[in-house]
Amino acid sequence: MKKIVVQKFGGTSVADIDKIKNVAKTVIREKNNGHDIVVVVSAMGHTTDHLVKMAKDINPSPSAREMDMLLSTGECVSIALLTMAIQAQGYKAVSFNASQIGILTENVHSKARIVDISTEKLKKNLDEGNIIVVAGFQGVTEDGEITTLGRGGSDTSAVALAAALNAERCDIYTDVEGVYTTDPRVVPKASRLDTISYEEMLELAHAGANVLHPRSVETAKQYSVPLRVRSSFNLENMGTLIVGVEKMEINKPVAGVASDLSQVRIVVREIPDTPGEAATLFSYLAEENISVDMIIQSYARKTTSTNDIAFTINKEDLPKALSILEKVKEKLGAESVTTDEDIAKVSIIGAGMIDRPGIASTMFKTLADSDINIKMISTSEIKISCLIDRADAEKAVKALHKTFNLESDEVADVKGTLPDV
């Protein structure tokens, strides 16, 4: 068998017929380079957003199962049209949805994780000379239920397929020319990175960089899948290669700056200061698949016998979280639950931060000099995140990007919006 290359094209790359035809040419070009090709495609343009809006217009609280049934149709349109475009150029191609090839997921709607992929049908069709086009973002449970993988699911589908097929690499095509030191729409002279580590990319993705979904990077790291982010519009540019940190030469302590506007801060106030209260609180959230990011516990202002616990979650989980917390509040004997949606998380990320003192103080001083107040702080070996007012997010990114000398001499080439991963 020839070496396999998995290619993933996001919604902006297949937004209309002309772009679909352009993607077909890109696929055929790689095929002519002597590779077997598996293509993973997202729904066209903003199809998913349109489907969500229609659902909410019909039922403000649609069931997760029916939403998965609805949203999974978007990718089915894309794969059929792209396969037709490839066939029109005289090449053999066949499209499959997740259930047809067996992308098996856990039994969780809207945020399912892939647990296994059957490769028998894929390998058979590759042996027959077919270019395979697979619907991203979706899976199927053992009992045949359709699931979706959540935002960024097509990235995860592509990397998981590359791992299952032992592919030579996985190319993620977008409308930007790689991974940048920050969002080039905020800082036009953001630098494109030739290489970045799995660890740094994972932190950037968690911090709000909308280039790759965190789960796709986790999968690439786990199975050592070579991952490359490339432009759909400039095939001569090889973009950014994502590799293990041991293969990189670290020249700067900070590789990038990111901001995340999708979080909300919740404070559960006046919880009795007794063992197990935090475990109870977060176990209830975990049971409903609500992920928590930043956490701070502190003595309440009124007395040292009670605590306030502040944490952040994704805004889309807020209604469900508040419903849970109203029940948990009574169980814990807490006084109240408050929320703040007018926040942003700004982060600096870099493998070079390890064992380099002064990075945190430089970040805090930069924000202070910009008259930006810090509400919460969290750190890891290669990341420092600060929660700030939403209105200060852009100012913070620009200031930090400049402080850590990340600017390029050239304006980044951005064809459209950043991809809807």
Secondary structure, DSSP 8 states (H G I E B T S, - for coil): ---EEEEEE-GGGGSSHHHHHHHHHHHHHHHHTT-EEEEEE--STTHHHHHHHHHHHH-SS--HHHHHHHHHHHHHHHHHHHHHHHHHTT--EEEE-HHHHTEEE-S-SSS--EEEE--HHHHHHHHTT-EEEEE-SEEE-TT--EEE--TTHHHHHHHHHHHHTT-SEEEEEESSSS-BSS-TTTSTTB-B-SEEEHHHHHHHHHTT-TTS-HHHHHHHHHHT--EEEEESS-TT---EEEE-GGG-----S--EEEEE-SEEEEEEEEEE--TTHHHHHHHHHHHTT--EEEEEEEE-SS-TTEEEEEEEEEGGGHHHHHHHHHHHHHHHT--EEEEE-SEEEEEEE-GGGTT-TTHHHHHHHHHHHTT----EEEEETTEEEEEEEGGGHHHHHHHHHHHTT-B-SS-----SS----
